[in-house]
Amino acid sequence: MTHHVQSDVNLTYANTASFLFKILNKVTSPSNMQYVMIRVKELEPEGGEGIKMHYVANGGENMPLMLLLHGFPEFWYSWRHQLKIFCQNYRVVAVDTRGCGESEQPKGIYSYDLKKLRDDIKELILSFGYNSCILVGHDWGGAMAWAVAGKYPELVDKLIIMNCPHPAVMGPYLKTHYKQMLKSWYMFFFCLPYLPEWLFLSGDLKMIENTFCGKVMGAKPGAFTPEDIEAFKYTFSRPGTVTCAMNYIRAAILGKIASGGYGKPKALIQAPTLVIWGTNDGALQSEMAELSGKHCRDFTLKFIEGASHWVQQDEPDIVNQHITAFLAK
C-alpha cells in the first residue's frame, strides 16, 4: 500500500530565511511546487517496510509523467531548469534517489546496487499511478534509466540520457582505454573506507565547488550561482549523505570485481532514445556516447560542444530544445 505525506523538511538552509524562496522562484511559483515523501516497496527483501523517497513535482497530475533522475553528487535540484519548462505538458517529477537529498538512507554498500536503484524507479512509476513515463537520467541517474529501460521496457515511452554511456559500453571501454581509466580514478578512490568522505566534507565541502565550478569538471562561468553551490553543500552536509552517494560507486565497482567482470551485453533498448552529451566532460569520454547507439533500437545523439558533464545545468536552453524536439517526434 502506498501513501503520500508532505515533507516537513523542505530544503531550509541553515538560518537563511530567504534561501528556500530563492530556490523556488528559479523553478516556478512556490504555490505550484509540491514537495512530497512517498513510501515505495522494495522487491528485495520481500515483505519489508519499503523505503521513503522524496520528490519534487510540477505540472498537473492528469498529464503524462516525466521522471527525472539525478547523478552524483546531486539531488532533485539539478533539474530546476527542466521542472520549470516541461510542467506545461507533463507531470514533471524530480526524485531524490535513495540515500540522497531528503530520501531515506538504507545502510550498507549493497543497498545501493544498481538492481535496487532500478527497482526503486519501477515502483515509483507504479506508485504514482502511471503505467509508463518519459524517463530522463543524467550521470548515475542515467545508469538507472538505462537499467529500467532494459529490464522493464513497458514502463518507458521514451528514454532521454545525459552524459552516461550504456552499461554494456562503460565496462569494456574502461578496461581498454587509458584516457578513460585516468578520468575514472575517483571511482576506485571512493572504494576506500572513510578517507573519501573526510576529503569530500573537508574545507566546507570544497569538493562540491570544485566539482561544479573547477577547471577539470566545472561548468561554464555563471552556470552555477553561489546559491546553487550552497544548496548542494547543504544537502551533502546532512549526516550520512556522502557515504550513501559514494556507495553507488562502491556497489558498482566492488560488485563487478566480486562477480568477476562486467557481464554480457544487454538486450536492445526498445524505447526511442535520445542521448545528450556535453563534449567537455571531465569524467567520461565522448566516444562512449556514439557506442551506446549500438544498444538501442531507435537512437538519436546530440552533442553540445563545450558543455560540461553537468550538461542540463550548463546549457539548459539547448538541452531543453533537444528534449522538446525529440518528444515532438
C-alpha positions in Angstrom: 0.0 0.0 0.0 1.3 3.4 -0.9 0.7 6.6 1.0 1.8 10.2 0.4 2.8 12.6 3.2 4.0 16.1 2.9 7.7 16.5 3.7 8.2 18.7 6.8 11.9 19.3 5.9 11.6 21.2 2.6 15.2 22.2 2.0 15.5 25.0 4.5 19.1 26.3 4.5 20.8 27.0 7.9 19.4 30.2 9.4 18.7 31.7 6.0 15.0 32.5 5.7 15.2 33.6 2.1 17.1 30.6 0.8 14.1 28.3 0.0 12.2 31.2 -1.6 15.1 32.0 -3.9 15.3 28.3 -5.0 11.6 28.1 -5.6 11.5 31.3 -7.6 14.1 29.7 -10.0 11.8 26.8 -10.7 8.2 28.1 -10.6 5.7 29.8 -8.3 6.1 28.2 -4.9 2.3 27.7 -4.8 2.6 25.2 -7.7 5.5 23.2 -6.4 4.9 20.0 -4.4 7.5 18.5 -2.0 6.4 15.0 -1.2 7.6 11.9 0.7 6.4 8.6 -0.6 7.0 5.1 0.7 7.7 2.6 -2.1 8.1 -1.2 -1.6 11.4 -2.9 -2.1 11.3 -6.0 -4.3 14.1 -7.4 -2.1 13.7 -8.4 0.6 10.0 -9.3 0.2 7.6 -8.1 2.9 9.9 -5.3 4.1 8.7 -1.8 5.1 9.9 -0.3 1.9 11.9 2.9 1.5 10.8 6.5 1.9 11.7 8.6 -1.1 11.4 12.4 -1.6 10.5 14.1 -4.8 9.6 17.5 -6.2 6.7 17.7 -8.7 5.4 20.3 -11.0 2.6 20.2 -13.5 -0.9 18.7 -13.4 -1.5 15.2 -12.1 -3.5 14.3 -15.1 -0.6 15.0 -17.5 1.8 12.3 -18.8 4.7 11.6 -16.4 8.2 12.8 -17.0 10.5 11.3 -14.4 13.9 12.9 -13.8 16.8 11.1 -12.2 19.9 13.0 -10.9 23.5 11.9 -10.7 26.4 12.2 -8.3 26.9 14.4 -6.3 23.5 15.8 -6.8 19.8 15.9 -5.7 16.5 16.9 -7.3 17.7 20.5 -7.6 19.9 19.5 -10.6 16.6 19.5 -12.7 15.5 23.1 -11.7 15.6 24.3 -15.3 13.6 21.3 -16.6 11.0 21.5 -13.8 10.2 25.0 -14.9 9.8 24.3 -18.6 8.2 20.9 -19.1 5.5 21.3 -16.5 3.3 22.9 -19.2 2.8 19.5 -20.9 3.9 16.9 -18.3 3.7 15.9 -14.7 7.4 16.5 -14.1 8.8 14.7 -11.1 12.4 15.1 -9.9 13.4 12.4 -7.4 15.9 12.3 -4.7 17.2 8.8 -5.3 17.8 6.5 -2.4 20.2 7.9 0.2 20.3 11.4 -1.4 18.6 14.6 -0.5 15.6 14.0 1.8 15.2 10.4 0.8 15.8 7.5 3.3 19.3 6.3 3.7 19.5 2.5 3.8 22.6 1.0 5.5 25.3 -0.9 3.7 27.1 -0.7 0.3 25.0 -3.2 -1.5 21.8 -1.4 -0.6 22.9 0.8 -3.5 23.3 -1.9 -6.0 22.0 -0.9 -9.5 19.3 -3.5 -9.3 17.9 -1.9 -6.2 18.1 1.6 -7.7 16.4 0.3 -10.9 13.6 -1.3 -9.0 13.1 1.9 -6.9 12.3 3.7 -10.1 9.9 1.0 -11.3 8.0 1.1 -8.0 7.9 4.9 -8.1 6.3 5.0 -11.5 3.6 2.5 -10.5 3.1 4.3 -7.1 2.4 7.5 -9.0 -0.5 5.7 -10.7 1.2 5.6 -14.2 1.9 2.6 -16.4 4.8 4.3 -18.2 6.7 7.6 -18.5 9.2 9.7 -20.2 12.3 8.7 -18.3 15.2 11.1 -18.1 18.5 10.4 -16.4 21.9 12.1 -16.0 25.1 10.5 -14.8 24.2 7.8 -12.3 20.6 8.7 -12.9 21.4 7.8 -16.5 22.7 4.4 -15.4 19.4 3.8 -13.5 17.4 4.9 -16.6 19.3 2.6 -18.9 18.7 -0.2 -16.4 14.9 0.5 -16.1 14.5 0.7 -19.9 16.4 -2.5 -20.4 14.7 -4.6 -17.7 11.2 -3.0 -17.8 10.7 -1.7 -21.4 6.9 -1.4 -20.9 7.5 1.3 -18.4 9.4 3.7 -20.7 7.7 5.5 -23.6 10.8 7.5 -24.5 14.3 7.5 -22.9 16.5 10.5 -22.5 20.0 10.1 -21.2 22.6 12.8 -20.5 26.3 12.1 -20.2 26.1 8.5 -19.2 27.0 5.6 -21.5 25.0 2.4 -21.9 26.2 -0.1 -19.2 27.4 -2.5 -21.8 29.7 0.2 -23.1 31.2 1.6 -19.9 32.9 -1.6 -18.5 34.7 -2.8 -21.6 35.7 0.7 -22.6 37.1 1.5 -19.2 39.3 -1.6 -19.3 40.7 -0.8 -22.8 41.1 3.0 -22.9 43.8 4.6 -20.9 42.2 8.1 -21.0 39.0 6.8 -19.5 40.9 5.0 -16.8 42.5 8.3 -15.9 39.2 10.0 -15.8 37.7 7.3 -13.7 40.4 7.3 -11.0 38.0 8.8 -8.4 35.7 5.8 -8.7 38.4 3.5 -7.4 39.5 6.0 -4.8 35.9 6.2 -3.5 36.1 2.5 -2.7 38.4 3.2 0.2 36.7 3.5 3.6 36.4 6.8 5.5 39.1 8.8 3.6 36.9 9.8 0.7 34.2 11.0 3.0 36.6 13.0 5.0 38.1 14.6 1.9 34.7 15.4 0.5 33.5 17.1 3.6 36.7 19.0 4.3 37.2 22.7 3.7 33.4 23.5 3.9 32.7 20.9 1.2 35.2 22.5 -1.1 34.9 19.4 -3.4 31.4 20.4 -4.3 32.6 23.8 -5.5 35.5 22.2 -7.4 33.2 19.6 -9.0 30.7 22.1 -10.4 32.9 25.1 -11.0 36.5 23.8 -11.2 38.8 23.7 -14.2 38.5 19.9 -14.8 34.8 19.1 -14.2 33.2 22.5 -13.9 30.5 24.2 -16.0 30.9 27.5 -17.8 31.2 30.6 -15.5 27.8 31.6 -14.2 26.1 28.3 -14.8 26.1 27.7 -11.0 25.3 30.7 -8.8 26.6 30.9 -5.2 23.1 30.0 -4.0 23.2 26.9 -6.2 26.5 25.8 -4.7 25.2 26.4 -1.2 22.1 24.2 -2.0 24.4 21.3 -2.9 26.6 21.9 0.1 23.7 22.0 2.4 22.3 18.7 1.1 25.6 16.9 1.3 26.3 18.2 4.8 23.4 16.1 6.1 24.8 13.2 8.2 25.3 10.0 6.1 24.5 11.6 2.7 28.1 11.5 1.4 28.5 7.8 2.3 25.2 6.9 0.7 26.1 8.7 -2.5 29.6 7.1 -2.6 28.0 3.7 -2.0 26.5 3.9 -5.5 30.1 3.8 -6.9 31.3 1.2 -4.3 28.5 -1.2 -5.1 29.1 -0.9 -8.8 32.9 -1.3 -8.6 33.1 -3.8 -5.8 30.2 -5.8 -7.1 31.7 -6.2 -10.5 35.0 -7.2 -9.1 33.4 -9.8 -6.9 31.4 -11.2 -9.7 34.4 -11.4 -12.0 33.5 -9.0 -14.7 31.1 -6.6 -16.3 28.6 -9.2 -17.6 27.3 -9.7 -21.1 25.7 -7.0 -23.3 22.1 -6.4 -22.6 19.1 -6.7 -25.0 18.5 -3.7 -27.2 16.7 -0.7 -25.6 13.3 -0.7 -27.2 12.1 2.8 -26.4 13.1 5.7 -28.7 16.3 7.0 -27.1 17.9 10.4 -27.1 21.4 10.8 -25.7 22.5 14.4 -25.0 26.3 14.7 -24.3 28.4 17.7 -23.3 31.7 17.3 -25.1 33.8 18.9 -22.4 33.2 16.1 -19.9 36.0 15.7 -17.4 34.7 12.3 -16.3 33.6 10.5 -19.5 35.0 10.1 -23.0 32.6 11.3 -25.7 33.2 8.2 -27.8 31.1 6.2 -25.4 28.0 8.3 -26.4 28.3 7.0 -30.0 29.0 3.5 -29.0 25.8 3.5 -26.9 23.8 3.7 -30.1 24.6 0.1 -30.9 22.5 -0.9 -27.9 19.4 1.0 -28.9 16.7 0.2 -31.5 15.9 3.9 -32.2 18.8 6.2 -31.3 19.3 9.9 -31.5 22.6 11.6 -30.4 23.1 15.3 -29.8 26.5 16.6 -28.8 26.6 20.0 -27.1 30.0 21.4 -27.9 31.9 22.8 -25.0 29.3 21.8 -22.4 30.5 20.1 -19.3 29.4 16.9 -17.6 26.7 18.9 -15.9 25.1 19.5 -19.3 21.5 20.2 -18.3 22.7 22.8 -15.8 25.4 24.2 -18.0 23.4 24.6 -21.2 19.7 24.3 -20.1 18.2 26.1 -23.0 19.9 23.9 -25.6 19.2 20.8 -23.6 15.5 21.8 -23.3 15.3 22.4 -27.1 16.7 19.0 -27.9 14.2 17.4 -25.5 11.3 19.3 -26.9 12.2 18.3 -30.5 12.7 14.7 -29.5 9.3 14.5 -27.7 7.5 16.1 -30.6 8.5 13.2 -33.0 
